[in-house]
Amino acid sequence: MMRRIAATLFILVMAGTLMGGSCNSVVRDENVFRTELDFFEQTSKQPADRLAQWVSIACKCEGGKFTDKWCAETAKLVQVVRTRVPYHKAMALFNAGLLEKRPPKDPPKVPPATDLCPGG
């Protein structure tokens, strides 16, 4: 009988330990989290803005399309960053419980890279 009680207690202690270990969560300071998101946003958007300036100066388009593959790829990157970074920042805030209204289920559609064609 004593062994049975000891075994039951051992199982309960181990189960509690294992379950408690699997339910750990990290609580982050809200101001630190918001500051980090702002930093990530700026370190994405500022280079994208510089690249957009480069595209407008160094790239050419004919017939509404870039004449250079690198220019087209760079313009696409600019469009993705400008469109999606604010959406993902909002989703991160929502997932952290810091934004009441959930962003749309689907991220915004990225405008075509050709929208950045110089003179177009």
Secondary structure as GFF3:
##gff-version 3
##sequence-region A 1 120
A	DSSP	alpha_helix	2	22	.	.	.	ID=ss1
A	DSSP	alpha_helix	30	58	.	.	.	ID=ss2
A	DSSP	beta_strand	61	62	.	.	.	ID=ss3
A	DSSP	beta_strand	65	66	.	.	.	ID=ss4
A	DSSP	alpha_helix	69	95	.	.	.	ID=ss5
A	DSSP	three_ten_helix	113	116	.	.	.	ID=ss6
###
